[in-house]
Amino acid sequence: MIYSRIVETKLRQGFGALNRGDHAQVMAMFAPHFEHVFFGNHALAGARHQHESIVPWYARLKLLFPDLHFEVQSVAVRGLPWNTVALVEWRDHFTLRDGTRGANQGVHVLRLRWGKIVSLRVYCDTQVIAAALQTLQRQGVEAAGYAPITDATVTASPSQALP
């Protein structure tokens, strides 16, 4: 019970860091070997397994949605320190360049080992993300139309992984 409470607190702090744009704190939560998956077919989609890949991903997220704000609805934690599964249900809000407000909701499914994230999968309404990115692209935000950042894109051409 105490362990679950500690994990929940750390995850809520991670979302607080995201809200402040402190992506370094979030990236420090990852284990040396991990997966970071965002489903869909858009500039934020793809799978990453290297810190060299998530750094530009979080930079792109901040560029595209600078005022992105998460509201954590609930957190569920199960398991022991060497094999923990956590679900974080959230709602988010963001503003497009023309002032239009957008929102989404979803769940992060996390697997942790000894307090470090070994798997993060984001399940949300990807149509909302794709539509917002298309609108941003029409508003002149070139990065909204870029290919997803993956380990392969970072390795093959680091400049293509820029936000």
DSSP file (Angstrom, degrees, kcal/mol; ACC not computed):
  #  RESIDUE AA STRUCTURE BP1 BP2  ACC     N-H-->O    O-->H-N    N-H-->O    O-->H-N    TCO  KAPPA ALPHA  PHI   PSI    X-CA   Y-CA   Z-CA
    1    1 A M     >        0   0    0      0, 0.0     4,-1.9     0, 0.0     5,-0.1   0.000 360.0 360.0 360.0 -45.7    0.0    0.0    0.0
    2    2 A I  H  >  +     0   0    0      2,-0.2     4,-2.2     1,-0.2     5,-0.2   0.918 360.0  51.9 -65.2 -42.6    2.8    2.4    0.9
    3    3 A Y  H  > S+     0   0    0      1,-0.2     4,-2.4     2,-0.2    -1,-0.2   0.928 108.5  50.6 -59.4 -46.2    4.7    1.5   -2.2
    4    4 A S  H  > S+     0   0    0      1,-0.2     4,-2.6     2,-0.2    -1,-0.2   0.890 109.7  51.1 -59.3 -40.1    1.6    2.1   -4.4
    5    5 A R  H  X S+     0   0    0     -4,-1.9     4,-2.3     2,-0.2    -1,-0.2   0.881 109.0  50.6 -65.3 -39.0    1.2    5.5   -2.8
    6    6 A I  H  X S+     0   0    0     -4,-2.2     4,-2.4     2,-0.2    -2,-0.2   0.927 111.7  47.5 -64.4 -45.1    4.8    6.4   -3.5
    7    7 A V  H  X S+     0   0    0     -4,-2.4     4,-2.5     2,-0.2    -2,-0.2   0.930 111.5  50.7 -62.3 -45.5    4.5    5.4   -7.2
    8    8 A E  H  X S+     0   0    0     -4,-2.6     4,-2.6     1,-0.2     5,-0.2   0.923 110.3  49.7 -58.3 -44.9    1.3    7.4   -7.5
    9    9 A T  H  X S+     0   0    0     -4,-2.3     4,-2.3     1,-0.2    -1,-0.2   0.921 111.2  49.0 -60.8 -44.8    2.9   10.5   -6.0
   10   10 A K  H  X S+     0   0    0     -4,-2.4     4,-1.9     2,-0.2    -1,-0.2   0.890 111.8  49.0 -63.5 -39.5    5.9   10.2   -8.4
   11   11 A L  H  X S+     0   0    0     -4,-2.5     4,-2.1     2,-0.2    -2,-0.2   0.914 110.7  49.5 -67.8 -42.1    3.6    9.8  -11.4
   12   12 A R  H  X S+     0   0    0     -4,-2.6     4,-2.0     1,-0.2    -2,-0.2   0.888 110.3  51.7 -62.4 -37.7    1.5   12.8  -10.4
   13   13 A Q  H  X S+     0   0    0     -4,-2.3     4,-2.3    -5,-0.2    -1,-0.2   0.872 106.4  55.0 -65.0 -36.5    4.7   14.7  -10.0
   14   14 A G  H  X S+     0   0    0     -4,-1.9     4,-2.1     2,-0.2    -2,-0.2   0.907 108.4  46.9 -62.4 -42.6    5.8   13.6  -13.5
   15   15 A F  H  X S+     0   0    0     -4,-2.1     4,-2.3     2,-0.2    55,-0.3   0.866 109.9  54.4 -67.9 -34.6    2.5   15.0  -15.0
   16   16 A G  H  X S+     0   0    0     -4,-2.0     4,-1.4     2,-0.2    -2,-0.2   0.899 107.2  50.7 -61.9 -40.4    3.1   18.2  -13.0
   17   17 A A  H  X>S+     0   0    0     -4,-2.3     5,-2.9     2,-0.2     4,-0.6   0.909 108.3  52.1 -63.9 -42.0    6.6   18.5  -14.6
   18   18 A L  H ><5S+     0   0    0     -4,-2.1     3,-1.2     1,-0.2    -2,-0.2   0.922 107.1  53.2 -58.1 -43.7    5.0   18.0  -18.0
   19   19 A N  H 3<5S+     0   0    0     -4,-2.3    -1,-0.2     1,-0.3    -2,-0.2   0.819 110.6  46.7 -62.4 -30.8    2.6   20.8  -17.2
   20   20 A R  H 3<5S-     0   0    0     -4,-1.4    -1,-0.3    -3,-0.2    -2,-0.2   0.511 116.8-114.3 -86.4  -5.5    5.5   23.1  -16.3
   21   21 A G  T <<5 +     0   0    0     -3,-1.2     2,-1.6    -4,-0.6    -3,-0.2   0.665  69.5 143.7  78.9  16.5    7.4   22.1  -19.5
   22   22 A D     >< +     0   0    0     -5,-2.9     4,-1.0     1,-0.2     3,-0.4  -0.611  11.3 160.2 -90.4  77.6   10.1   20.4  -17.4
   23   23 A H  H  >  +     0   0    0     -2,-1.6     4,-2.9     1,-0.2     5,-0.2   0.739  64.4  68.9 -74.8 -21.6   10.7   17.5  -19.7
   24   24 A A  H  > S+     0   0    0      1,-0.2     4,-1.7     2,-0.2    -1,-0.2   0.903  98.9  50.9 -62.0 -40.0   14.1   16.7  -18.1
   25   25 A Q  H  4 S+     0   0    0     -3,-0.4     4,-0.4     2,-0.2    -1,-0.2   0.898 111.9  47.7 -63.9 -39.2   12.4   15.6  -14.9
   26   26 A V  H >< S+     0   0    0     -4,-1.0     3,-1.7     1,-0.2     4,-0.3   0.938 110.3  50.5 -66.9 -46.7   10.1   13.3  -17.0
   27   27 A M  H >< S+     0   0    0     -4,-2.9     3,-1.4     1,-0.3    -1,-0.2   0.811 101.8  62.7 -63.4 -28.9   13.0   11.8  -19.0
   28   28 A A  T 3< S+     0   0    0     -4,-1.7    -1,-0.3     1,-0.3    -2,-0.2   0.664  92.0  67.3 -68.7 -15.0   14.9   11.1  -15.7
   29   29 A M  T <  S+     0   0    0     -3,-1.7    88,-3.0    -4,-0.4    -1,-0.3   0.612  83.2  95.9 -79.3 -12.3   12.1    8.8  -14.8
   30   30 A F  E <  S-a  117   0A   0     -3,-1.4    88,-0.2    -4,-0.3     4,-0.1  -0.552  74.2-125.9 -84.8 143.9   13.0    6.3  -17.6
   31   31 A A  E     -     0   0A   0     86,-2.8    -1,-0.1    -2,-0.2     3,-0.1  -0.297  35.1-100.8 -71.8 166.4   15.2    3.3  -17.1
   32   32 A P  E    S+     0   0A   0      0, 0.0     2,-0.5     0, 0.0    19,-0.2   0.852 116.7  40.9 -59.7 -33.6   18.2    2.8  -19.3
   33   33 A H  E    S+     0   0A   0     17,-0.1     2,-0.3    18,-0.0    -2,-0.2  -0.976  85.1 129.5-118.7 122.6   16.2    0.3  -21.4
   34   34 A F  E     -     0   0A   0     15,-0.7     2,-0.4    -2,-0.5    85,-0.2  -0.917  47.9-121.9-155.7 174.0   12.6    1.2  -22.1
   35   35 A E  E     -a  119   0A   0     83,-0.9    85,-2.1    -2,-0.3     2,-0.4  -0.995  15.6-170.9-129.0 142.0    9.9    1.7  -24.7
   36   36 A H  E     -aB 120  48A   0     12,-2.4    12,-2.2    -2,-0.4     2,-0.4  -0.957  16.1-179.4-131.7 109.2    7.9    4.9  -25.2
   37   37 A V  E     +aB 121  47A   0     83,-3.2    85,-2.5    -2,-0.4     2,-0.4  -0.945  17.8 178.5-123.5 130.3    5.0    4.4  -27.6
   38   38 A F  E     -aB 122  46A   0      8,-2.4     8,-1.6    -2,-0.4    85,-0.1  -0.984  28.2-138.3-126.3 117.3    2.4    6.9  -28.9
   39   39 A F        +     0   0    0     83,-1.1     2,-0.2    -2,-0.4     5,-0.1  -0.297  53.6  57.2 -78.6 158.4   -0.1    5.3  -31.2
   40   40 A G  S    S-     0   0    0      1,-0.1     2,-0.3     5,-0.1     6,-0.2  -0.682  83.4 -79.7 122.4-173.2   -1.4    6.8  -34.5
   41   41 A N  S    S+     0   0    0     -2,-0.2     2,-0.3    85,-0.1    -1,-0.1  -0.744  85.4  87.7-131.6  81.6   -0.1    8.2  -37.7
   42   42 A H  S >  S-     0   0    0     -2,-0.3     3,-1.5    91,-0.0   103,-0.1  -0.916  92.2 -70.5-163.6-178.7    1.1   11.7  -37.0
   43   43 A A  T 3  S+     0   0    0    101,-0.6   106,-0.5    -2,-0.3   102,-0.1   0.660 128.5  44.3 -64.9 -18.6    4.1   13.8  -35.9
   44   44 A L  T 3  S+     0   0    0    104,-0.1    -1,-0.3   100,-0.1   103,-0.1   0.448  95.0 101.1-103.3  -1.8    3.9   12.5  -32.3
   45   45 A A    <   +     0   0    0     -3,-1.5   104,-0.5    -8,-0.1    -6,-0.2  -0.076  48.2  69.9 -74.0 177.0    3.3    8.9  -33.2
   46   46 A G  E    S-B   38   0A   0     -8,-1.6    -8,-2.4    -6,-0.2     2,-0.4  -0.374  72.3 -79.0 109.9 176.9    5.9    6.1  -33.1
   47   47 A A  E     -B   37   0A   0    -10,-0.2   104,-0.9    -2,-0.1     2,-0.4  -0.958  34.9-171.4-123.0 138.7    8.0    4.0  -30.7
   48   48 A R  E     +B   36   0A   0    -12,-2.2   -12,-2.4    -2,-0.4   102,-0.1  -0.967  17.4 171.1-130.3 145.6   11.2    5.0  -29.1
   49   49 A H        +     0   0    0     -2,-0.4   -15,-0.7   -14,-0.2     2,-0.4   0.297  61.7  69.5-133.4   4.5   13.6    3.0  -27.0
   50   50 A Q  S >> S-     0   0    0    -17,-0.1     3,-1.6     1,-0.1     4,-1.6  -0.952  74.4-130.0-129.9 145.8   16.6    5.3  -26.6
   51   51 A H  H 3> S+     0   0    0     -2,-0.4     4,-1.9     1,-0.3    -1,-0.1   0.844 110.5  64.3 -60.5 -31.9   17.0    8.5  -24.6
   52   52 A E  H 34 S+     0   0    0      1,-0.2    -1,-0.3     2,-0.2    -4,-0.0   0.706 106.3  45.1 -63.8 -18.5   18.4   10.1  -27.8
   53   53 A S  H <> S+     0   0    0     -3,-1.6     4,-1.1     2,-0.1    -2,-0.2   0.784 110.6  49.3 -94.6 -33.4   14.9    9.6  -29.3
   54   54 A I  H  X S+     0   0    0     -4,-1.6     4,-2.7     2,-0.2     5,-0.3   0.784  99.8  66.2 -81.6 -23.2   12.7   10.8  -26.5
   55   55 A V  H  X S+     0   0    0     -4,-1.9     4,-1.8     1,-0.2    -1,-0.2   0.971 108.3  38.0 -60.0 -53.2   14.6   14.0  -26.0
   56   56 A P  H  > S+     0   0    0      0, 0.0     4,-2.4     0, 0.0    -1,-0.2   0.823 113.2  59.4 -68.0 -26.9   13.6   15.4  -29.4
   57   57 A W  H  X S+     0   0    0     -4,-1.1     4,-2.5     2,-0.2    -2,-0.2   0.953 108.4  42.8 -63.9 -47.6   10.1   13.8  -29.0
   58   58 A Y  H  X S+     0   0    0     -4,-2.7     4,-2.1     1,-0.2    -1,-0.2   0.850 112.6  54.2 -67.4 -32.5    9.5   15.9  -25.8
   59   59 A A  H  X S+     0   0    0     -4,-1.8     4,-2.1    -5,-0.3    -1,-0.2   0.904 109.9  47.4 -64.7 -40.4   11.0   19.0  -27.5
   60   60 A R  H  X S+     0   0    0     -4,-2.4     4,-2.9     2,-0.2     5,-0.3   0.914 108.8  54.0 -66.7 -42.3    8.5   18.5  -30.4
   61   61 A L  H  X S+     0   0    0     -4,-2.5     4,-2.6     1,-0.2    -2,-0.2   0.927 111.1  46.1 -56.0 -45.2    5.6   18.0  -28.0
   62   62 A K  H  < S+     0   0    0     -4,-2.1    -1,-0.2     1,-0.2    -2,-0.2   0.880 112.9  50.0 -66.7 -38.7    6.5   21.3  -26.3
   63   63 A L  H  < S+     0   0    0     -4,-2.1    -2,-0.2     1,-0.2    -1,-0.2   0.925 116.6  40.4 -64.2 -45.2    6.9   23.1  -29.6
   64   64 A L  H  < S+     0   0    0     -4,-2.9    -2,-0.2     1,-0.3    -1,-0.2   0.880 132.3  22.1 -73.7 -39.2    3.6   21.9  -31.0
   65   65 A F    ><  +     0   0    0     -4,-2.6     3,-1.9    -5,-0.3    -1,-0.3  -0.625  68.5 168.4-130.1  71.9    1.5   22.3  -27.8
   66   66 A P  T 3  S+     0   0    0      0, 0.0    -1,-0.1     0, 0.0    -2,-0.1   0.764  81.2  41.3 -62.7 -25.6    3.4   24.8  -25.6
   67   67 A D  T 3  S+     0   0    0     28,-0.3    26,-0.1     2,-0.1    -5,-0.1   0.145  79.3 150.4-107.7  21.2    0.5   25.3  -23.2
   68   68 A L    <   -     0   0    0     -3,-1.9     2,-0.4    -7,-0.2    26,-0.2  -0.283  23.2-173.6 -54.5 129.9   -0.4   21.6  -22.9
   69   69 A H  E     -C   93   0A   0     24,-2.3    24,-1.7   -49,-0.1     2,-0.4  -0.988  10.5-154.5-135.9 125.8   -1.9   20.9  -19.5
   70   70 A F  E     -C   92   0A   0     -2,-0.4     2,-0.5   -55,-0.3    22,-0.2  -0.770   3.7-161.0 -98.6 141.5   -2.8   17.6  -18.0
   71   71 A E  E     -C   91   0A   0     20,-3.3    20,-1.9    -2,-0.4     2,-0.5  -0.972  20.1-140.0-117.2 111.9   -5.4   17.0  -15.3
   72   72 A V  E     -C   90   0A   0     -2,-0.5    18,-0.3    18,-0.2     3,-0.1  -0.598  20.4-177.8 -74.7 123.4   -4.8   13.6  -13.7
   73   73 A Q  E     -     0   0A   0     16,-2.9     2,-0.3    -2,-0.5    17,-0.2   0.868  62.9 -15.6 -88.5 -44.0   -8.2   11.9  -13.1
   74   74 A S  E     -C   89   0A   0     15,-1.4    15,-2.5     2,-0.0     2,-0.4  -0.990  51.3-151.8-160.1 156.9   -7.1    8.7  -11.4
   75   75 A V  E     -C   88   0A   0     -2,-0.3     2,-0.4    13,-0.2    13,-0.2  -1.000   9.1-170.8-134.8 131.5   -4.0    6.5  -10.8
   76   76 A A  E     -C   87   0A   0     11,-2.4    11,-2.6    -2,-0.4     2,-0.4  -0.989   6.3-172.4-123.5 133.1   -4.0    2.8  -10.3
   77   77 A V  E     +C   86   0A   0     -2,-0.4     2,-0.3     9,-0.2     9,-0.2  -0.986   7.0 171.5-129.3 132.6   -0.9    0.9   -9.2
   78   78 A R  E     +C   85   0A   0      7,-2.7     7,-2.8    -2,-0.4     2,-0.2  -0.985  37.0  33.5-136.7 148.5   -0.3   -2.8   -8.9
   79   79 A G  E    S-C   84   0A   0     -2,-0.3     5,-0.2     5,-0.2   -75,-0.1  -0.477  77.5 -65.0 110.2-175.8    2.6   -5.0   -8.3
   80   80 A L  E >   -C   83   0A   0      3,-1.1     3,-2.4    -2,-0.2    34,-0.1  -0.632  56.0 -89.9-110.4 168.1    5.9   -5.0   -6.5
   81   81 A P  T 3  S+     0   0    0      0, 0.0    33,-4.1     0, 0.0    34,-0.5   0.771 125.7  49.1 -53.9 -29.9    8.9   -2.8   -7.0
   82   82 A W  T 3  S+     0   0    0     31,-0.3     2,-0.1     1,-0.3    -3,-0.0   0.511 126.4  23.7 -89.0  -4.2   10.5   -5.1   -9.5
   83   83 A N  E <  S+C   80   0A   0     -3,-2.4    -3,-1.1    30,-0.0     2,-0.4  -0.519  78.7 161.6-160.8  84.5    7.4   -5.5  -11.6
   84   84 A T  E     -CD  79 112A   0     28,-2.6    28,-2.7    -3,-0.3     2,-0.4  -0.883  19.8-164.4-113.8 138.2    4.9   -2.6  -11.3
   85   85 A V  E     -CD  78 111A   0     -7,-2.8    -7,-2.7    -2,-0.4     2,-0.4  -0.984  12.7-177.8-118.0 132.7    2.0   -1.7  -13.6
   86   86 A A  E     -CD  77 110A   0     24,-2.7    24,-3.1    -2,-0.4     2,-0.5  -0.988  13.0-159.6-131.6 141.0    0.4    1.7  -13.3
   87   87 A L  E     -CD  76 109A   0    -11,-2.6   -11,-2.4    -2,-0.4     2,-0.6  -0.980   5.8-168.1-118.2 129.4   -2.5    3.3  -15.2
   88   88 A V  E     -CD  75 108A   0     20,-2.3    20,-2.3    -2,-0.5     2,-0.4  -0.954   5.5-160.0-120.8 112.6   -2.9    7.1  -15.3
   89   89 A E  E     +CD  74 107A   0    -15,-2.5   -16,-2.9    -2,-0.6   -15,-1.4  -0.774  25.6 166.6 -90.1 133.0   -6.2    8.4  -16.6
   90   90 A W  E     -CD  72 106A   0     16,-2.6    16,-2.2    -2,-0.4     2,-0.4  -0.931  33.7-149.1-144.4 163.5   -6.0   12.0  -17.7
   91   91 A R  E     -CD  71 105A   0    -20,-1.9   -20,-3.3    -2,-0.3     2,-0.3  -0.965  23.5-162.7-126.1 147.0   -7.6   14.8  -19.6
   92   92 A D  E     -CD  70 104A   0     12,-2.7    12,-1.3    -2,-0.4     2,-0.3  -0.902   9.3-159.2-130.9 164.5   -5.6   17.5  -21.3
   93   93 A H  E     +CD  69 103A   0    -24,-1.7   -24,-2.3    -2,-0.3     2,-0.3  -0.987  16.2 166.2-138.4 144.8   -6.2   21.0  -22.7
   94   94 A F  E     - D   0 102A   0      8,-2.2     8,-3.1    -2,-0.3     2,-0.4  -0.965  26.2-129.7-153.4 165.6   -4.2   22.9  -25.3
   95   95 A T  E     - D   0 101A   0     -2,-0.3   -28,-0.3     6,-0.2     6,-0.2  -0.982  16.5-141.1-125.0 132.3   -4.4   26.0  -27.5
   96   96 A L    >   -     0   0    0      4,-3.2     3,-2.1    -2,-0.4   -31,-0.0  -0.371  38.3 -95.6 -82.5 170.7   -3.8   26.2  -31.2
   97   97 A R  T 3  S+     0   0    0      1,-0.3    -1,-0.1     2,-0.1    39,-0.0   0.754 124.1  54.4 -63.1 -25.5   -2.0   29.2  -32.8
   98   98 A D  T 3  S-     0   0    0      2,-0.1    -1,-0.3     1,-0.0     3,-0.1   0.366 123.8-100.9 -89.4   6.9   -5.3   30.9  -33.7
   99   99 A G  S <  S+     0   0    0     -3,-2.1     2,-0.2     1,-0.3    -2,-0.1   0.347  73.6 146.5  93.0  -6.2   -6.5   30.7  -30.1
  100  100 A T        -     0   0    0     -5,-0.1    -4,-3.2     1,-0.1     2,-0.3  -0.451  43.6-134.8 -64.8 132.0   -8.8   27.7  -30.6
  101  101 A R  E     -D   95   0A   0     -6,-0.2     2,-0.3    -2,-0.2    -6,-0.2  -0.688  24.2-174.0 -89.8 142.3   -8.9   25.5  -27.5
  102  102 A G  E     -D   94   0A   0     -8,-3.1    -8,-2.2    -2,-0.3     2,-0.3  -0.881   4.6-172.2-130.3 164.3   -8.6   21.7  -27.8
  103  103 A A  E     +D   93   0A   0     -2,-0.3     2,-0.3   -10,-0.2   -10,-0.2  -0.988   5.2 177.5-153.9 156.7   -8.8   18.8  -25.4
  104  104 A N  E     -D   92   0A   0    -12,-1.3   -12,-2.7    -2,-0.3     2,-0.3  -0.916  12.1-150.6-148.9 172.7   -8.3   15.1  -25.3
  105  105 A Q  E     +D   91   0A   0     -2,-0.3    20,-0.9   -14,-0.2     2,-0.3  -0.985  28.5 128.7-147.6 154.5   -8.4   12.3  -22.8
  106  106 A G  E     -DE  90 124A   0    -16,-2.2   -16,-2.6    -2,-0.3     2,-0.4  -0.964  43.7 -93.6-177.3-166.8   -6.6    9.1  -22.4
  107  107 A V  E     -DE  89 123A   0     16,-2.9    16,-2.9    -2,-0.3     2,-0.5  -1.000  16.7-148.1-137.9 134.9   -4.7    6.7  -20.3
  108  108 A H  E     -DE  88 122A   0    -20,-2.3   -20,-2.3    -2,-0.4     2,-0.6  -0.916  13.9-157.7 -96.9 128.6   -0.9    6.1  -19.9
  109  109 A V  E     -DE  87 121A   0     12,-2.7    12,-2.3    -2,-0.5     2,-0.4  -0.949  18.5-175.9-107.6 118.2   -0.1    2.5  -19.2
  110  110 A L  E     -DE  86 120A   0    -24,-3.1   -24,-2.7    -2,-0.6     2,-0.4  -0.900  20.2-161.5-119.1 142.9    3.3    2.3  -17.5
  111  111 A R  E     -DE  85 119A   0      8,-2.3     7,-3.1    -2,-0.4     8,-1.5  -0.989  19.5-170.6-117.2 132.1    5.5   -0.6  -16.4
  112  112 A L  E     -DE  84 117A   0    -28,-2.7   -28,-2.6    -2,-0.4     2,-0.4  -0.922  16.8-165.7-125.0 148.8    8.1    0.2  -13.8
  113  113 A R  E >  S- E   0 116A   0      3,-2.4     3,-1.8    -2,-0.4   -31,-0.3  -0.983  82.5 -16.4-131.2 122.2   11.0   -1.7  -12.4
  114  114 A W  T 3  S-     0   0    0    -33,-4.1   -32,-0.1    -2,-0.4     3,-0.1   0.861 130.1 -51.0  51.6  41.1   12.6   -0.4   -9.2
  115  115 A G  T 3  S+     0   0    0    -34,-0.5     2,-0.4     1,-0.2    -1,-0.3   0.447 115.4 110.3  83.5   0.9   10.9    3.0   -9.7
  116  116 A K  E <  S- E   0 113A   0     -3,-1.8    -3,-2.4   -86,-0.0     2,-0.4  -0.883  72.4-112.8-112.7 142.4   12.0    3.5  -13.3
  117  117 A I  E     +aE  30 112A   0    -88,-3.0   -86,-2.8    -2,-0.4    -5,-0.3  -0.571  35.3 168.5 -74.1 123.9    9.8    3.4  -16.4
  118  118 A V  E    S+     0   0A   0     -7,-3.1   -83,-0.9    -2,-0.4     2,-0.3   0.527  73.3  22.5-107.5 -14.2   10.5    0.5  -18.6
  119  119 A S  E     +aE  35 111A   0     -8,-1.5    -8,-2.3   -85,-0.2     2,-0.4  -0.940  57.8 177.2-154.2 131.6    7.4    0.9  -20.7
  120  120 A L  E     +aE  36 110A   0    -85,-2.1   -83,-3.2    -2,-0.3     2,-0.5  -0.967   7.2 178.7-134.5 117.9    5.1    3.9  -21.4
  121  121 A R  E     -aE  37 109A   0    -12,-2.3   -12,-2.7    -2,-0.4     2,-0.6  -0.983  16.3-149.3-121.8 128.2    2.2    3.5  -23.8
  122  122 A V  E     -aE  38 108A   0    -85,-2.5   -83,-1.1    -2,-0.5     2,-0.6  -0.864  11.9-173.7-102.0 119.9   -0.1    6.4  -24.5
  123  123 A Y  E     + E   0 107A   0    -16,-2.9   -16,-2.9    -2,-0.6     2,-0.3  -0.951  29.5 127.1-113.7 112.0   -3.7    5.5  -25.4
  124  124 A C  E    S- E   0 106A   0     -2,-0.6     2,-1.3   -18,-0.2   -18,-0.2  -0.858  71.8 -64.8-148.3-177.3   -5.8    8.5  -26.4
  125  125 A D    >>  -     0   0    0    -20,-0.9     4,-1.3    -2,-0.3     3,-0.8  -0.641  46.7-173.3 -77.6  96.7   -8.1    9.7  -29.1
  126  126 A T  H 3> S+     0   0    0     -2,-1.3     4,-2.9     1,-0.3     5,-0.2   0.729  79.1  65.4 -68.7 -20.8   -5.5    9.9  -31.9
  127  127 A Q  H 3> S+     0   0    0      2,-0.2     4,-2.4     1,-0.2    -1,-0.3   0.875 100.1  51.8 -66.9 -35.4   -8.0   11.5  -34.3
  128  128 A V  H <> S+     0   0    0     -3,-0.8     4,-2.3     2,-0.2    -2,-0.2   0.930 112.5  45.5 -63.1 -45.3   -8.0   14.5  -32.0
  129  129 A I  H  X S+     0   0    0     -4,-1.3     4,-2.7     2,-0.2     5,-0.2   0.948 113.4  48.7 -63.1 -49.5   -4.2   14.7  -32.1
  130  130 A A  H  X S+     0   0    0     -4,-2.9     4,-2.3     1,-0.2    -2,-0.2   0.904 112.7  48.0 -59.6 -42.9   -4.1   14.2  -35.9
  131  131 A A  H  X S+     0   0    0     -4,-2.4     4,-2.3     2,-0.2    -1,-0.2   0.913 112.0  49.2 -65.5 -42.3   -6.8   16.9  -36.5
  132  132 A A  H  X S+     0   0    0     -4,-2.3     4,-2.6     1,-0.2    -2,-0.2   0.908 111.8  49.2 -63.5 -41.1   -5.0   19.4  -34.2
  133  133 A L  H  X S+     0   0    0     -4,-2.7     4,-2.3     2,-0.2    -2,-0.2   0.880 109.5  51.5 -67.4 -37.2   -1.7   18.7  -36.0
  134  134 A Q  H  X S+     0   0    0     -4,-2.3     4,-2.1    -5,-0.2    -1,-0.2   0.917 111.5  48.0 -63.2 -42.4   -3.3   19.2  -39.4
  135  135 A T  H  X S+     0   0    0     -4,-2.3     4,-1.6     2,-0.2    -2,-0.2   0.927 110.8  50.6 -63.4 -45.0   -4.7   22.5  -38.2
  136  136 A L  H  <>S+     0   0    0     -4,-2.6     5,-2.7     1,-0.2    -1,-0.2   0.896 108.3  53.1 -59.7 -39.9   -1.3   23.5  -36.8
  137  137 A Q  H ><5S+     0   0    0     -4,-2.3     3,-1.6     1,-0.2    -1,-0.2   0.918 108.3  49.3 -62.4 -42.8    0.3   22.7  -40.1
  138  138 A R  H 3<5S+     0   0    0     -4,-2.1    -1,-0.2     1,-0.3    -2,-0.2   0.792 106.2  58.6 -64.2 -27.0   -2.3   24.9  -41.9
  139  139 A Q  T 3<5S-     0   0    0     -4,-1.6    -1,-0.3    -5,-0.2    -2,-0.2   0.361 129.7 -96.5 -84.9   5.9   -1.4   27.6  -39.4
  140  140 A G  T < 5S+     0   0    0     -3,-1.6     2,-1.3     1,-0.2    -3,-0.2   0.546  79.5 138.1  96.3   7.8    2.2   27.5  -40.5
  141  141 A V    > < -     0   0    0     -5,-2.7     3,-1.6     1,-0.2     4,-0.3  -0.724  31.2-172.2 -88.9  94.7    3.7   25.1  -37.9
  142  142 A E  G >  S+     0   0    0     -2,-1.3     3,-2.1     1,-0.3     4,-0.2   0.851  76.9  63.2 -57.5 -40.5    5.9   23.0  -40.1
  143  143 A A  G >  S+     0   0    0      1,-0.3     3,-1.3     2,-0.2    -1,-0.3   0.711  86.4  74.6 -61.6 -20.4    6.8   20.5  -37.4
  144  144 A A  G <  S+     0   0    0     -3,-1.6  -101,-0.6     1,-0.3    -1,-0.3   0.722 100.5  43.8 -65.4 -19.7    3.2   19.4  -37.1
  145  145 A G  G <  S+     0   0    0     -3,-2.1    -1,-0.3    -4,-0.3    -2,-0.2   0.341  88.7 119.1-105.8   5.5    3.6   17.6  -40.5
  146  146 A Y  S <  S-     0   0    0     -3,-1.3     3,-0.1    -4,-0.2    15,-0.0  -0.238  72.7 -96.4 -68.6 159.7    6.9   16.0  -39.8
  147  147 A A        -     0   0    0      1,-0.1    -1,-0.1    13,-0.1  -104,-0.1  -0.373  55.1 -83.6 -68.0 154.1    7.4   12.2  -39.7
  148  148 A P        -     0   0    0      0, 0.0     2,-0.6     0, 0.0  -104,-0.1  -0.220  41.9-114.2 -58.1 149.9    7.3   10.5  -36.3
  149  149 A I        +     0   0    0   -106,-0.5     2,-0.3  -104,-0.5    12,-0.1  -0.797  49.8 157.5 -87.1 120.7   10.4   10.5  -34.2
  150  150 A T     >  -     0   0    0     -2,-0.6     4,-2.0  -104,-0.1     5,-0.2  -0.827  58.1 -97.6-132.8 172.9   11.7    6.9  -33.8
  151  151 A D  H  > S+     0   0    0   -104,-0.9     4,-2.3    -2,-0.3     5,-0.2   0.899 124.1  53.1 -57.9 -40.2   15.0    5.3  -33.0
  152  152 A A  H  > S+     0   0    0      1,-0.2     4,-3.0     2,-0.2     5,-0.3   0.902 108.2  47.9 -65.7 -42.3   15.5    4.8  -36.7
  153  153 A T  H  > S+     0   0    0      1,-0.2     4,-2.2     2,-0.2     7,-0.3   0.881 113.2  48.4 -68.3 -35.9   14.9    8.4  -37.7
  154  154 A V  H  < S+     0   0    0     -4,-2.0    -1,-0.2     2,-0.2    -2,-0.2   0.901 116.7  42.7 -68.7 -40.2   17.2    9.7  -35.0
  155  155 A T  H  < S+     0   0    0     -4,-2.3    -2,-0.2    -5,-0.2    -1,-0.2   0.919 118.9  43.2 -71.0 -44.9   20.0    7.2  -36.0
  156  156 A A  H  < S+     0   0    0     -4,-3.0    -2,-0.2     1,-0.3    -3,-0.2   0.904 137.2   0.4 -71.5 -42.6   19.6    7.7  -39.8
  157  157 A S    >X  -     0   0    0     -4,-2.2     3,-1.6    -5,-0.3     4,-0.7  -0.690  58.5-170.9-152.2  90.4   19.2   11.5  -39.8
  158  158 A P  G >4 S+     0   0    0      0, 0.0     3,-0.9     0, 0.0     4,-0.3   0.812  88.2  61.1 -55.1 -31.9   19.4   13.3  -36.5
  159  159 A S  G >4 S+     0   0    0      1,-0.2     3,-1.0     2,-0.2    -5,-0.1   0.814  97.9  58.0 -67.4 -27.9   18.3   16.6  -38.2
  160  160 A Q  G <4 S+     0   0    0     -3,-1.6    -1,-0.2    -7,-0.3   -13,-0.1   0.704  99.9  59.3 -72.9 -18.2   15.0   15.0  -39.2
  161  161 A A  G << S+     0   0    0     -3,-0.9    -1,-0.2    -4,-0.7    -2,-0.2   0.508  78.9 115.9 -87.8  -4.6   14.3   14.3  -35.6
  162  162 A L    <         0   0    0     -3,-1.0    -3,-0.0    -4,-0.3  -105,-0.0  -0.297 360.0 360.0 -62.8 151.8   14.4   17.9  -34.6
  163  163 A P              0   0    0      0, 0.0    -1,-0.2     0, 0.0   -17,-0.1   0.538 360.0 360.0 -52.3 360.0   11.2   19.3  -33.4
